Amino acid sequence: MSRLPVAAGTVLLLCLGASTAGAKDPVRILMSKGDLWGFLDERGAWAIEPRFAEAGVFNDGIALVELDGREGAIDPQGRFVVPAEQAEIFAFSEGLAPFRREKGMGSPWGYINRKGEVVVEPRFDFAYPHKEGLAGVSIGGRWGYVDTTGALVIPMQFDGYSPGEFSGGLAPAFQGERCGYIDRQGAWVIQPTYETCREFQEDLASVETGGRWGHLDRTGAVVVPLEYDYAQSFTEGVAGVLKGETWGFIDRGNRVVIPFRFSQVDGFNEGFSGVQDAEGRYFIDSKGRRAFPKLGTMDSAGFFVGGYAQFDQGEDRVVIDRRGKVVYRGKR
């Protein structure tokens, strides 16, 4: 489960807590107690007592967990909907999740559904979640794509350490040491001329060549010149970019909307970004203003997901809502 959105010592977008499901689902905030993981409700009370060695956030009503060395999935009441029978389960997406029955080199990957039923028997060296109906799979060091039945749609013809996910009909892919973007038939739409290619977000993709980063649109046109030392993906209309050792935020027109003054930034999510400067670590709003100043600085700051964010402060782990109200504070 280490490749999943699982609980870890640092608080990241996919492992900070709140359910990402619809409004009908109760709030479930991933939280540790000692070496075990459980889930809080919106009041900061334990909804699911800590009993799992590892756990992931709720997504579409289920969360992946590890119990007694095997992995499965639970519902918001803590009941197993996918029995804890597999050695590893990757993230569920579009109703399916990659899985394998045993860990270790040589153990193949297949796909299970949300009931834990095997849909595609394990036969791949590695398998990724489905996006837009296609999933990257590997055999013999080459990557291709399968549909939800496991049928090979794009042949095993791409290089690289991992496949790109489809977004709006395009996915990054490698040919040798260079990357570009392919369509759902595996044809090159943007030729492989870059050294690093990220997935499209908000119709733009960050790319890098020769240590310089910028952004492309879906036609391959350069929208943000490759002039930065690093460029994050666009979220909520802005992207964090690095010049020298200082971060700021730009809009789609490459205009600076939050000045370069940070040593570290996260992408915006639900109106806030975790940043760091000489004063410490804290959240800012979309105007670059410090949010929740009464909370002080943080040892780490995660993303807001489902209206909640976690951060570490001294020996404590803290959960707040979007108003800055402390929902939970407990020892790490």
BALUM-629996 format. One record per residue (C-alpha): x, y, z; residue number from 1. Coordinates in pm, 1 decimal, padded with zeros to 6 digits. Each point is the difference from the previous one (the first is absolute). Layout:
c1 = X&c2 = Y&c3 = Z&kolke = NUM
...
This chain:
c1 = 00000.0&c2 = 00000.0&c3 = 00000.0&kolke = 1
c1 = 00305.3&c2 = 00226.3&c3 = 00005.7&kolke = 2
c1 = -00084.1&c2 = 00129.6&c3 = -00347.4&kolke = 3
c1 = -00352.9&c2 = 00088.8&c3 = 00103.6&kolke = 4
c1 = -00140.7&c2 = 00308.9&c3 = 00166.9&kolke = 5
c1 = 00101.5&c2 = -00145.6&c3 = 00334.3&kolke = 6
c1 = 00075.8&c2 = 00133.9&c3 = 00339.8&kolke = 7
c1 = 00355.7&c2 = 00118.7&c3 = 00048.3&kolke = 8
c1 = 00207.2&c2 = 00222.8&c3 = 00223.7&kolke = 9
c1 = -00029.5&c2 = 00295.4&c3 = -00234.2&kolke = 10
c1 = -00336.7&c2 = 00142.3&c3 = -00096.3&kolke = 11
c1 = -00056.9&c2 = -00002.3&c3 = -00374.2&kolke = 12
c1 = -00297.2&c2 = 00067.2&c3 = -00225.8&kolke = 13
c1 = -00116.8&c2 = -00358.6&c3 = -00006.5&kolke = 14
c1 = 00080.7&c2 = -00085.6&c3 = 00357.2&kolke = 15
c1 = -00123.4&c2 = 00288.3&c3 = 00203.3&kolke = 16
c1 = -00340.0&c2 = -00117.7&c3 = 00097.2&kolke = 17
c1 = -00343.5&c2 = 00106.9&c3 = -00106.4&kolke = 18
c1 = -00220.8&c2 = -00211.6&c3 = -00220.7&kolke = 19
c1 = -00005.7&c2 = 00108.0&c3 = -00364.3&kolke = 20
c1 = -00338.6&c2 = -00159.5&c3 = -00059.2&kolke = 21
c1 = -00334.7&c2 = 00168.6&c3 = -00056.8&kolke = 22
c1 = -00193.5&c2 = 00203.7&c3 = 00253.2&kolke = 23
c1 = -00217.1&c2 = -00300.0&c3 = 00092.9&kolke = 24
c1 = 00300.3&c2 = -00176.7&c3 = 00150.1&kolke = 25
c1 = 00099.0&c2 = 00081.3&c3 = 00359.2&kolke = 26
c1 = 00326.2&c2 = 00182.5&c3 = 00063.6&kolke = 27
c1 = 00285.8&c2 = -00237.2&c3 = 00072.1&kolke = 28
c1 = 00340.6&c2 = 00148.4&c3 = 00082.2&kolke = 29
c1 = 00299.1&c2 = -00233.0&c3 = -00009.5&kolke = 30
c1 = 00198.7&c2 = 00016.8&c3 = 00325.1&kolke = 31
c1 = 00261.8&c2 = -00200.9&c3 = 00187.6&kolke = 32
c1 = 00017.5&c2 = -00098.5&c3 = 00363.1&kolke = 33
c1 = 00335.2&c2 = -00152.8&c3 = 00082.0&kolke = 34
c1 = 00083.3&c2 = -00241.5&c3 = -00280.6&kolke = 35
c1 = -00361.2&c2 = -00061.6&c3 = -00105.0&kolke = 36
c1 = -00237.1&c2 = 00193.2&c3 = -00223.4&kolke = 37
c1 = -00369.4&c2 = 00077.6&c3 = 00021.3&kolke = 38
c1 = -00244.6&c2 = 00273.6&c3 = -00099.8&kolke = 39
c1 = -00147.1&c2 = 00303.4&c3 = 00174.8&kolke = 40
c1 = -00338.3&c2 = 00156.5&c3 = -00063.3&kolke = 41
c1 = -00061.7&c2 = 00372.4&c3 = -00055.8&kolke = 42
c1 = 00001.0&c2 = 00061.7&c3 = 00377.8&kolke = 43
c1 = 00343.0&c2 = -00158.5&c3 = 00045.5&kolke = 44
c1 = -00141.1&c2 = -00311.3&c3 = 00170.6&kolke = 45
c1 = 00104.9&c2 = -00348.3&c3 = -00107.7&kolke = 46
c1 = -00251.5&c2 = -00130.3&c3 = -00255.3&kolke = 47
c1 = 00216.1&c2 = -00304.4&c3 = -00075.5&kolke = 48
c1 = 00238.8&c2 = -00093.9&c3 = 00279.3&kolke = 49
c1 = 00370.7&c2 = -00032.6&c3 = -00089.8&kolke = 50
c1 = 00068.9&c2 = -00362.8&c3 = -00085.7&kolke = 51
c1 = 00164.5&c2 = 00005.3&c3 = -00341.3&kolke = 52
c1 = 00372.7&c2 = -00023.4&c3 = -00072.6&kolke = 53
c1 = -00054.3&c2 = 00221.2&c3 = -00305.9&kolke = 54
c1 = -00298.5&c2 = 00183.6&c3 = -00142.7&kolke = 55
c1 = -00096.0&c2 = 00229.9&c3 = -00284.9&kolke = 56
c1 = -00252.4&c2 = 00280.7&c3 = -00021.8&kolke = 57
c1 = -00360.6&c2 = -00070.2&c3 = -00089.3&kolke = 58
c1 = -00066.9&c2 = 00035.2&c3 = -00368.8&kolke = 59
c1 = -00347.2&c2 = -00056.4&c3 = -00142.6&kolke = 60
c1 = -00112.7&c2 = -00163.4&c3 = 00322.8&kolke = 61
c1 = 00283.0&c2 = -00245.4&c3 = 00064.7&kolke = 62
c1 = 00349.2&c2 = 00011.2&c3 = 00150.8&kolke = 63
c1 = 00286.4&c2 = -00244.2&c3 = -00042.2&kolke = 64
c1 = 00141.9&c2 = -00148.0&c3 = 00320.6&kolke = 65
c1 = 00252.3&c2 = -00259.0&c3 = 00114.9&kolke = 66
c1 = -00090.7&c2 = -00244.4&c3 = 00275.9&kolke = 67
c1 = 00215.3&c2 = -00294.4&c3 = 00112.7&kolke = 68
c1 = 00230.2&c2 = 00042.6&c3 = -00297.9&kolke = 69
c1 = -00272.0&c2 = -00014.9&c3 = -00267.9&kolke = 70
c1 = -00182.5&c2 = 00279.2&c3 = -00178.1&kolke = 71
c1 = -00367.5&c2 = 00070.4&c3 = -00063.8&kolke = 72
c1 = -00248.9&c2 = 00288.0&c3 = 00005.1&kolke = 73
c1 = -00255.1&c2 = 00127.3&c3 = 00252.6&kolke = 74
c1 = -00313.3&c2 = 00215.4&c3 = -00013.0&kolke = 75
c1 = -00052.9&c2 = 00313.3&c3 = 00216.1&kolke = 76
c1 = -00130.6&c2 = -00217.0&c3 = 00284.9&kolke = 77
c1 = 00321.5&c2 = -00202.3&c3 = 00005.1&kolke = 78
c1 = -00153.5&c2 = -00311.4&c3 = -00155.0&kolke = 79
c1 = 00204.5&c2 = -00192.3&c3 = -00254.8&kolke = 80
c1 = -00146.1&c2 = 00022.4&c3 = -00350.2&kolke = 81
c1 = 00313.3&c2 = -00148.5&c3 = -00158.1&kolke = 82
c1 = 00134.3&c2 = -00274.0&c3 = 00227.5&kolke = 83
c1 = 00356.3&c2 = 00045.1&c3 = 00126.8&kolke = 84
c1 = 00131.3&c2 = -00285.8&c3 = -00212.6&kolke = 85
c1 = 00248.4&c2 = 00155.2&c3 = -00243.6&kolke = 86
c1 = 00369.4&c2 = 00069.8&c3 = 00045.9&kolke = 87
c1 = -00027.7&c2 = 00341.3&c3 = -00166.6&kolke = 88
c1 = -00278.5&c2 = 00213.7&c3 = -00142.6&kolke = 89
c1 = 00062.9&c2 = 00318.4&c3 = -00193.5&kolke = 90
c1 = -00254.0&c2 = 00285.6&c3 = -00003.9&kolke = 91
c1 = -00356.8&c2 = -00056.7&c3 = -00118.1&kolke = 92
c1 = -00092.6&c2 = 00204.0&c3 = -00305.0&kolke = 93
c1 = -00300.2&c2 = -00038.5&c3 = -00229.4&kolke = 94
c1 = -00114.8&c2 = -00300.5&c3 = 00199.0&kolke = 95
c1 = 00321.3&c2 = -00202.1&c3 = -00024.2&kolke = 96
c1 = 00328.7&c2 = -00026.8&c3 = 00187.9&kolke = 97
c1 = 00329.6&c2 = -00167.6&c3 = -00090.3&kolke = 98
c1 = 00087.7&c2 = -00282.2&c3 = 00239.9&kolke = 99
c1 = 00234.4&c2 = -00291.8&c3 = 00048.7&kolke = 100
c1 = -00031.7&c2 = -00307.3&c3 = 00214.3&kolke = 101
c1 = 00358.7&c2 = -00006.3&c3 = 00127.0&kolke = 102
c1 = 00274.9&c2 = 00258.4&c3 = 00044.8&kolke = 103
c1 = 00344.5&c2 = -00015.8&c3 = -00154.2&kolke = 104
c1 = 00160.8&c2 = -00004.7&c3 = -00341.2&kolke = 105
c1 = -00175.3&c2 = -00225.1&c3 = -00245.6&kolke = 106
c1 = -00344.0&c2 = 00022.2&c3 = 00159.6&kolke = 107
c1 = -00235.3&c2 = 00122.9&c3 = -00275.9&kolke = 108
c1 = -00267.1&c2 = 00269.6&c3 = 00018.9&kolke = 109
c1 = -00363.5&c2 = -00013.6&c3 = -00109.7&kolke = 110
c1 = -00322.8&c2 = 00187.7&c3 = 00082.3&kolke = 111
c1 = -00279.9&c2 = -00046.7&c3 = 00253.6&kolke = 112
c1 = -00334.2&c2 = 00178.7&c3 = 00027.3&kolke = 113
c1 = -00155.5&c2 = 00170.9&c3 = 00302.8&kolke = 114
c1 = -00134.4&c2 = -00333.0&c3 = 00124.9&kolke = 115
c1 = 00346.2&c2 = -00153.6&c3 = -00004.1&kolke = 116
c1 = -00082.5&c2 = -00217.1&c3 = -00301.8&kolke = 117
c1 = 00279.5&c2 = -00064.0&c3 = -00249.3&kolke = 118
c1 = -00084.4&c2 = 00171.5&c3 = -00329.6&kolke = 119
c1 = 00340.2&c2 = -00035.8&c3 = -00169.4&kolke = 120
c1 = 00217.7&c2 = -00290.4&c3 = 00110.1&kolke = 121
c1 = 00353.4&c2 = 00103.4&c3 = 00104.2&kolke = 122
c1 = 00235.6&c2 = -00014.5&c3 = -00296.4&kolke = 123
c1 = 00177.3&c2 = 00339.0&c3 = -00008.0&kolke = 124
c1 = 00341.7&c2 = 00089.6&c3 = 00142.8&kolke = 125
c1 = -00169.0&c2 = 00314.8&c3 = 00130.5&kolke = 126
c1 = -00339.4&c2 = 00166.4&c3 = -00038.5&kolke = 127
c1 = -00133.9&c2 = 00349.7&c3 = 00064.4&kolke = 128
c1 = -00356.1&c2 = 00123.8&c3 = 00067.2&kolke = 129
c1 = -00239.5&c2 = 00072.7&c3 = -00287.2&kolke = 130
c1 = -00050.4&c2 = 00357.5&c3 = -00115.1&kolke = 131
c1 = -00251.3&c2 = 00075.8&c3 = -00273.9&kolke = 132
c1 = -00043.3&c2 = -00373.9&c3 = -00048.6&kolke = 133
c1 = 00366.5&c2 = -00082.6&c3 = -00059.4&kolke = 134
c1 = 00272.0&c2 = -00120.1&c3 = 00237.2&kolke = 135
c1 = 00374.9&c2 = -00018.8&c3 = -00048.1&kolke = 136
c1 = 00145.3&c2 = -00350.7&c3 = 00032.4&kolke = 137
c1 = 00347.1&c2 = -00141.5&c3 = -00039.5&kolke = 138
c1 = 00143.2&c2 = -00327.1&c3 = -00133.3&kolke = 139
c1 = 00370.7&c2 = -00051.4&c3 = -00062.1&kolke = 140
c1 = 00095.9&c2 = 00361.1&c3 = 00069.2&kolke = 141
c1 = -00233.5&c2 = 00157.3&c3 = -00256.5&kolke = 142
c1 = -00325.9&c2 = 00180.8&c3 = 00068.4&kolke = 143
c1 = -00337.3&c2 = -00013.5&c3 = -00171.1&kolke = 144
c1 = -00365.0&c2 = 00056.6&c3 = 00093.8&kolke = 145
c1 = -00294.2&c2 = -00231.2&c3 = 00068.1&kolke = 146
c1 = -00372.0&c2 = 00067.1&c3 = 00027.5&kolke = 147
c1 = -00221.4&c2 = -00099.6&c3 = 00293.4&kolke = 148
c1 = -00025.2&c2 = -00359.0&c3 = -00128.8&kolke = 149
c1 = 00378.6&c2 = -00036.5&c3 = -00012.2&kolke = 150
c1 = 00009.4&c2 = 00004.9&c3 = -00381.7&kolke = 151
c1 = 00313.5&c2 = 00163.4&c3 = -00140.3&kolke = 152
c1 = -00105.0&c2 = 00322.0&c3 = -00175.5&kolke = 153
c1 = 00341.4&c2 = 00164.4&c3 = -00044.4&kolke = 154
c1 = 00289.9&c2 = -00243.2&c3 = -00058.1&kolke = 155
c1 = 00297.4&c2 = -00034.3&c3 = 00234.5&kolke = 156
c1 = 00214.9&c2 = 00252.6&c3 = -00183.5&kolke = 157
c1 = 00094.8&c2 = 00272.1&c3 = 00248.5&kolke = 158
c1 = 00301.3&c2 = 00045.5&c3 = 00225.6&kolke = 159
c1 = 00045.9&c2 = 00162.8&c3 = 00339.8&kolke = 160
c1 = -00043.3&c2 = -00094.4&c3 = 00363.5&kolke = 161
c1 = -00378.2&c2 = 00043.4&c3 = 00005.1&kolke = 162
c1 = -00284.0&c2 = 00082.0&c3 = -00241.0&kolke = 163
c1 = -00175.2&c2 = 00332.3&c3 = -00014.9&kolke = 164
c1 = -00369.0&c2 = 00032.3&c3 = 00083.3&kolke = 165
c1 = -00250.6&c2 = 00113.0&c3 = -00260.8&kolke = 166
c1 = -00156.8&c2 = 00340.7&c3 = 00047.8&kolke = 167
c1 = -00225.7&c2 = 00145.9&c3 = -00266.1&kolke = 168
c1 = 00104.8&c2 = -00273.2&c3 = -00240.8&kolke = 169
c1 = 00377.3&c2 = 00053.0&c3 = 00030.2&kolke = 170
c1 = 00266.9&c2 = -00170.9&c3 = 00209.4&kolke = 171
c1 = 00374.8&c2 = 00061.6&c3 = 00036.3&kolke = 172
c1 = 00218.8&c2 = -00279.6&c3 = -00135.1&kolke = 173
c1 = 00368.4&c2 = -00071.5&c3 = -00053.4&kolke = 174
c1 = 00185.7&c2 = -00108.2&c3 = -00309.6&kolke = 175
c1 = 00353.7&c2 = -00068.1&c3 = 00110.5&kolke = 176
c1 = 00112.1&c2 = 00292.1&c3 = 00214.3&kolke = 177
c1 = -00251.7&c2 = 00249.0&c3 = -00137.7&kolke = 178
c1 = -00366.3&c2 = 00050.4&c3 = 00073.9&kolke = 179
c1 = -00303.6&c2 = 00145.6&c3 = -00170.7&kolke = 180
c1 = -00374.9&c2 = -00065.9&c3 = -00001.7&kolke = 181
c1 = -00206.3&c2 = -00276.5&c3 = -00158.9&kolke = 182
c1 = -00371.2&c2 = -00034.1&c3 = -00075.6&kolke = 183
c1 = -00227.6&c2 = -00294.4&c3 = 00085.1&kolke = 184
c1 = 00122.8&c2 = -00191.9&c3 = -00304.3&kolke = 185
c1 = 00363.7&c2 = 00037.2&c3 = 00104.3&kolke = 186
c1 = 00083.4&c2 = 00250.7&c3 = -00274.3&kolke = 187
c1 = 00229.6&c2 = 00292.8&c3 = 00076.4&kolke = 188
c1 = -00192.7&c2 = 00327.1&c3 = 00022.6&kolke = 189
c1 = 00292.2&c2 = 00191.5&c3 = 00150.0&kolke = 190
c1 = 00328.9&c2 = -00146.0&c3 = -00114.5&kolke = 191
c1 = 00247.2&c2 = -00138.3&c3 = 00262.0&kolke = 192
c1 = 00242.3&c2 = 00291.3&c3 = 00022.4&kolke = 193
c1 = -00001.2&c2 = 00069.5&c3 = 00376.0&kolke = 194
c1 = 00189.6&c2 = -00154.8&c3 = 00289.2&kolke = 195
c1 = -00286.6&c2 = 00018.3&c3 = 00252.7&kolke = 196
c1 = -00374.5&c2 = 00007.2&c3 = -00070.5&kolke = 197
c1 = -00278.8&c2 = 00027.0&c3 = 00258.2&kolke = 198
c1 = -00367.6&c2 = -00084.7&c3 = -00043.7&kolke = 199
c1 = -00232.1&c2 = 00272.7&c3 = -00125.7&kolke = 200
c1 = -00182.1&c2 = 00195.2&c3 = 00270.0&kolke = 201
c1 = -00238.6&c2 = 00281.0&c3 = -00085.2&kolke = 202
c1 = 00094.4&c2 = -00056.5&c3 = -00366.9&kolke = 203
c1 = 00368.1&c2 = 00080.3&c3 = 00055.9&kolke = 204
c1 = 00295.1&c2 = -00231.7&c3 = 00064.9&kolke = 205
c1 = 00334.3&c2 = 00084.0&c3 = 00156.5&kolke = 206
c1 = 00304.5&c2 = -00117.3&c3 = -00197.3&kolke = 207
c1 = 00377.2&c2 = 00024.7&c3 = 00037.7&kolke = 208
c1 = 00303.2&c2 = -00005.8&c3 = -00223.5&kolke = 209
c1 = 00356.5&c2 = 00083.5&c3 = 00100.1&kolke = 210
c1 = -00109.4&c2 = 00084.7&c3 = 00351.6&kolke = 211
c1 = -00246.3&c2 = 00269.1&c3 = -00114.8&kolke = 212
c1 = -00373.9&c2 = -00035.8&c3 = 00064.0&kolke = 213
c1 = -00313.6&c2 = 00144.1&c3 = -00155.5&kolke = 214
c1 = -00350.2&c2 = -00101.2&c3 = -00114.9&kolke = 215
c1 = -00159.9&c2 = -00125.7&c3 = -00321.6&kolke = 216
c1 = -00359.5&c2 = -00000.4&c3 = -00119.3&kolke = 217
c1 = -00163.7&c2 = -00303.1&c3 = -00160.9&kolke = 218
c1 = 00122.3&c2 = 00095.6&c3 = -00345.7&kolke = 219
c1 = 00361.2&c2 = 00002.0&c3 = 00119.7&kolke = 220
c1 = 00024.0&c2 = 00379.1&c3 = -00012.1&kolke = 221
c1 = 00217.1&c2 = 00150.3&c3 = 00273.7&kolke = 222
c1 = -00226.3&c2 = 00210.6&c3 = 00221.5&kolke = 223
c1 = 00244.4&c2 = 00065.2&c3 = 00283.0&kolke = 224
c1 = 00357.9&c2 = 00026.4&c3 = -00132.1&kolke = 225
c1 = 00254.0&c2 = -00252.1&c3 = 00126.4&kolke = 226
c1 = 00173.7&c2 = 00256.4&c3 = 00217.7&kolke = 227
c1 = -00046.2&c2 = -00130.8&c3 = 00354.2&kolke = 228
c1 = 00211.6&c2 = -00227.7&c3 = 00217.4&kolke = 229
c1 = -00315.1&c2 = -00197.1&c3 = 00077.6&kolke = 230
c1 = -00367.6&c2 = 00034.1&c3 = -00087.4&kolke = 231
c1 = -00283.1&c2 = -00172.8&c3 = 00179.8&kolke = 232
c1 = -00325.6&c2 = -00097.0&c3 = -00168.4&kolke = 233
c1 = -00281.2&c2 = 00255.0&c3 = -00011.2&kolke = 234
c1 = -00259.9&c2 = -00028.6&c3 = 00273.9&kolke = 235
c1 = -00282.2&c2 = 00247.6&c3 = 00055.6&kolke = 236
c1 = 00134.7&c2 = 00220.3&c3 = -00278.7&kolke = 237
c1 = 00356.2&c2 = 00045.3&c3 = 00127.2&kolke = 238
c1 = 00327.3&c2 = -00192.0&c3 = 00008.0&kolke = 239
c1 = 00292.0&c2 = 00015.6&c3 = 00238.8&kolke = 240
c1 = 00326.9&c2 = 00076.9&c3 = -00180.8&kolke = 241
c1 = 00358.9&c2 = 00015.1&c3 = 00120.7&kolke = 242
c1 = 00259.1&c2 = 00263.1&c3 = -00089.4&kolke = 243
c1 = 00335.3&c2 = -00069.6&c3 = 00154.6&kolke = 244
c1 = -00089.9&c2 = -00091.3&c3 = 00357.4&kolke = 245
c1 = -00325.8&c2 = 00194.2&c3 = 00024.7&kolke = 246
c1 = -00356.7&c2 = -00104.9&c3 = -00082.4&kolke = 247
c1 = -00295.8&c2 = 00206.5&c3 = -00115.6&kolke = 248
c1 = -00323.3&c2 = -00059.7&c3 = -00192.7&kolke = 249
c1 = -00090.8&c2 = 00084.6&c3 = -00358.1&kolke = 250
c1 = -00325.9&c2 = -00004.6&c3 = -00196.0&kolke = 251
c1 = -00057.0&c2 = -00155.3&c3 = -00342.9&kolke = 252
c1 = 00136.3&c2 = 00313.3&c3 = -00166.5&kolke = 253
c1 = 00331.3&c2 = -00034.5&c3 = 00188.9&kolke = 254
c1 = -00086.8&c2 = 00302.3&c3 = 00210.8&kolke = 255
c1 = 00124.4&c2 = -00005.1&c3 = 00359.7&kolke = 256
c1 = -00307.6&c2 = -00000.8&c3 = 00224.6&kolke = 257
c1 = 00173.7&c2 = -00081.4&c3 = 00330.9&kolke = 258
c1 = 00355.7&c2 = 00139.3&c3 = 00023.0&kolke = 259
c1 = 00314.2&c2 = -00210.2&c3 = 00025.6&kolke = 260
c1 = 00066.7&c2 = -00012.2&c3 = 00371.7&kolke = 261
c1 = -00035.5&c2 = -00362.1&c3 = 00113.9&kolke = 262
c1 = 00253.8&c2 = -00277.9&c3 = 00049.6&kolke = 263
c1 = -00267.5&c2 = -00265.8&c3 = -00055.2&kolke = 264
c1 = -00357.0&c2 = -00009.6&c3 = -00133.1&kolke = 265
c1 = -00275.5&c2 = -00254.2&c3 = -00058.0&kolke = 266
c1 = -00263.0&c2 = 00021.3&c3 = -00269.4&kolke = 267
c1 = -00329.3&c2 = 00167.0&c3 = 00089.5&kolke = 268
c1 = -00285.3&c2 = -00221.1&c3 = 00108.5&kolke = 269
c1 = -00336.9&c2 = 00122.7&c3 = 00128.3&kolke = 270
c1 = 00131.8&c2 = 00355.6&c3 = 00004.3&kolke = 271
c1 = 00317.0&c2 = -00046.6&c3 = 00203.5&kolke = 272
c1 = 00366.7&c2 = -00089.5&c3 = -00046.8&kolke = 273
c1 = 00257.2&c2 = -00107.9&c3 = 00255.3&kolke = 274
c1 = 00313.2&c2 = 00215.2&c3 = -00028.2&kolke = 275
c1 = 00323.5&c2 = 00064.4&c3 = 00184.1&kolke = 276
c1 = 00217.3&c2 = 00308.2&c3 = 00040.6&kolke = 277
c1 = 00236.9&c2 = 00141.3&c3 = 00261.6&kolke = 278
c1 = -00288.0&c2 = 00021.6&c3 = 00249.3&kolke = 279
c1 = -00081.1&c2 = -00371.1&c3 = -00029.5&kolke = 280
c1 = -00267.3&c2 = -00218.4&c3 = -00153.8&kolke = 281
c1 = -00362.1&c2 = 00119.8&c3 = -00036.4&kolke = 282
c1 = -00297.5&c2 = 00023.7&c3 = -00236.5&kolke = 283
c1 = -00074.7&c2 = 00282.0&c3 = -00243.5&kolke = 284
c1 = -00323.9&c2 = 00080.6&c3 = -00182.9&kolke = 285
c1 = -00040.0&c2 = 00060.4&c3 = -00372.6&kolke = 286
c1 = 00108.7&c2 = 00365.0&c3 = 00040.5&kolke = 287
c1 = 00326.1&c2 = -00101.1&c3 = 00166.5&kolke = 288
c1 = -00117.7&c2 = 00115.6&c3 = 00342.3&kolke = 289
c1 = 00088.1&c2 = -00201.1&c3 = 00307.6&kolke = 290
c1 = -00294.8&c2 = -00211.3&c3 = 00111.9&kolke = 291
c1 = -00081.6&c2 = -00090.5&c3 = 00360.1&kolke = 292
c1 = 00278.5&c2 = 00210.0&c3 = 00160.6&kolke = 293
c1 = -00119.0&c2 = -00090.9&c3 = 00350.8&kolke = 294
c1 = 00107.6&c2 = -00358.5&c3 = -00061.7&kolke = 295
c1 = 00366.1&c2 = 00101.0&c3 = -00016.8&kolke = 296
c1 = 00251.6&c2 = -00184.3&c3 = -00216.2&kolke = 297
c1 = 00002.9&c2 = -00369.7&c3 = -00073.7&kolke = 298
c1 = 00258.9&c2 = -00272.7&c3 = -00033.3&kolke = 299
c1 = -00182.8&c2 = -00126.1&c3 = -00305.8&kolke = 300
c1 = -00312.8&c2 = 00104.8&c3 = -00185.6&kolke = 301
c1 = -00214.8&c2 = -00213.1&c3 = -00223.9&kolke = 302
c1 = -00271.2&c2 = 00073.5&c3 = -00252.6&kolke = 303
c1 = -00364.0&c2 = 00065.8&c3 = 00068.1&kolke = 304
c1 = -00208.8&c2 = -00294.7&c3 = -00114.1&kolke = 305
c1 = -00370.3&c2 = -00027.0&c3 = 00071.4&kolke = 306
c1 = 00016.3&c2 = 00316.4&c3 = 00208.1&kolke = 307
c1 = 00273.8&c2 = -00111.0&c3 = 00241.7&kolke = 308
c1 = 00378.8&c2 = 00015.9&c3 = 00021.2&kolke = 309
c1 = 00258.9&c2 = -00151.5&c3 = 00231.5&kolke = 310
c1 = 00331.5&c2 = 00133.0&c3 = 00119.5&kolke = 311
c1 = 00262.9&c2 = -00087.6&c3 = 00256.6&kolke = 312
c1 = 00079.1&c2 = 00251.5&c3 = 00272.9&kolke = 313
c1 = 00259.5&c2 = -00095.1&c3 = 00258.9&kolke = 314
c1 = -00097.1&c2 = -00342.1&c3 = 00134.1&kolke = 315
c1 = -00359.3&c2 = 00036.5&c3 = -00117.9&kolke = 316
c1 = -00190.5&c2 = -00081.0&c3 = -00314.7&kolke = 317
c1 = -00276.8&c2 = 00252.0&c3 = -00062.6&kolke = 318
c1 = -00307.9&c2 = -00003.3&c3 = -00222.6&kolke = 319
c1 = -00173.4&c2 = 00323.5&c3 = -00098.7&kolke = 320
c1 = -00299.7&c2 = 00089.7&c3 = -00213.9&kolke = 321
c1 = -00005.4&c2 = 00271.8&c3 = -00267.2&kolke = 322
c1 = -00078.2&c2 = 00266.4&c3 = 00261.3&kolke = 323
c1 = 00315.9&c2 = -00090.6&c3 = 00191.4&kolke = 324
c1 = -00196.8&c2 = -00160.0&c3 = 00282.3&kolke = 325
c1 = 00194.4&c2 = -00278.9&c3 = 00174.1&kolke = 326
c1 = -00199.7&c2 = -00320.0&c3 = -00030.8&kolke = 327
c1 = 00260.3&c2 = -00230.5&c3 = 00149.8&kolke = 328
c1 = 00330.9&c2 = 00027.5&c3 = 00182.1&kolke = 329
c1 = 00186.1&c2 = -00306.3&c3 = 00121.9&kolke = 330
c1 = 00348.8&c2 = -00141.0&c3 = 00046.5&kolke = 331
c1 = 00173.6&c2 = -00122.8&c3 = -00312.5&kolke = 332
